[in-house]
Amino acid sequence: MTTTDPAFSEYVLARQGRLRRAAYLMCGDVAMAEDLVQEALIALAEKWESVDHPDAFVRKVIYRQRVSRWRRTRQEVLVDRFPDRGVGDGAQERARDAEIHAALRALPPRQRAALMLRYFEDMTEAQAADVMGVATGTIKSLSHQGMAKLRADLKARRAVEAEQAGEGRR
């Protein structure tokens, strides 16, 4: 049985963008992310009255549905000959993501929080300021400083890598 509670409709309207982004980050495909969110919201509607933490419930359903789909669709590809060149395994993307995550972790906590609220959670400056309990100008300042530090940190990391690659050729 699904719910007719207006609070459920309000929840869906308030959270659907964030849930879709989270699902996209998990699967990397817009259409699949939308399907995962829809399935999770259907599951939530069926149990709305008994769920204490709807965000946690929906995220868990999204994650489990993604894993289930991956298990159903992964296939071994048998070939007569190996390809002439290697197939990308996503290592470069994971290395870039790890580099960005390391640079984010190096930021002071308030700058990191401001960037996460503004760019990951897609909040306005006023909303982020309200969450952090600071003035809107502080969010602007923290975001600007955080982005400048991220750019500088990533540029420095790439310069070190280029230098190390140059030394390795000698």
N, C-alpha and C positions, 0 to 999 in steps of 0.2 A: 504494500500500500504506500502510495506517495503522499507527501504532505501538502496541505493547502494553507499552511501557516504563512502569513505575510512576512514574517521575519526571515524565512527561507529565501523568498524573492529578494528581499533587501540584501541578504548575505551574498547571493549570486551576483547581483548588480555591483556590489561594492568590491568583490574579490575576483571576478572573472578575469580581469586584465592581468593581475598578479599571478593568478594560477596558470594562465596561458603562458606567461613568460617563464615561469618555473618549469612547466612541462616542456616548453621549447628548449630550455637549457638542458633538460634531461635527454631529449631525443634528437634535437637538431633539425626537426622537420615541422613546419607550420601546421600542415594538415593533420599530422599525427598528434601534435600537441593539442589541437582543438578537439580531436576525437577523445584523447585521454581525459581532458578536462570534462567533456560532456559525460563520459562514462562515470567519472568520479562524482560529478554532481547528481547524476541519477542515483548512484549508490547512497549518497548523502541524503537525498530526498526520501529514500525508502526508510532511512534510520534517523531522520532529523530529530525526533523527540528524544531519542536515547543517546545522542552524541553530545558529549560535554565540550569537546574541543574540535569544532568543525574544520579549522585549518589543518590541524594535524591529521585528522581522518582523511581529508581530501588529498593531502600530499602523499599519504601512505598508499591510498588507492591508486593515485597516478603512478607512483613508483612501481607498485606491484603489477599494474597493467602493462607498463613499459617493459618490465622484465619478462612477463608472460609473452608479449608480442615478439620480443627478441628471441626467446627460446623457440617459438613456433616458426619463425621465418628464417632463422640462421640455417644455412645449407652449406654442405661441403661441395666444392666444385672439383670434379675430376677432369683432368686434362691429359692428353697424350704427350704433350711437350710442355716444358716449363716456358714461361714468357721470357723474351730476350732481356727485358729489364724488370726490375722489381716493382711491385705494386705498393703504393703508399699505404702505410699501416697507421697513419694518423700521429706518428711520433712527433713530427714537426709542430702540429697543432697543439698537442699536449705539452710540448716544451714551451711554446709561446704562452699557453695558458698558465703553466707553472711559473714562468717568468713574471707574468702580470700579477699573479697571486702573491708571489714573493715581494714584489714592489708594493702591493697594497698592504701587506703585513708590516712593511717597514714604515708605513705612514703612522704619525701619531694617532691615537684612538679617535679624537674628535674629528680630524680631517677624514679618516677612513669612514667614520659613521656618516658624516655629511655626504661623502661621495656615494656611499651605498644607498642612503635614503633618496638622494637626488637622481642617481642614474640607474641603479638596479631596481629599487622600489618605485621609481618613476614618480616621486612626490614633487610637488611644487616647493619653492623656497619657503613659503609660509607654512606648509604642512611639515616640512622637515624641521623648521624652527620650532614648531609646536611640539613635535616629538622629542626634540633634544632640549627643549626648555630654554632656548636662547632667542635672540633677536634675528630677524630676517637678514639683516646686514652681516651678522656673524656667520650665517650659513653661506652667504655669498663669498665672504672672505675665506672661510674654511675650504669651500669648494675650489676657489681659485688657487689657493696655496697648495691644496692637495693635488690638483691636476698639474700644477707647475712642478711639484716634487716628483710626481709619477713620471712625467715626461723626462725630467733630468735623470732620474734613476734608470729608466729604460735606455736612454741614450748612453749613459755611462756603462751599463751592462753590455750593450752591443759593441761599444768601443773596446772594452776589455776582451770580449770574445774575438773581435777582429784582430786584435793585437796577439792574442794567444794562437789564433789560426795562422798568422804570419810567422810566428816563431816556430811553429810545428813544421813548416815547410823547409826550414833551413837544415 
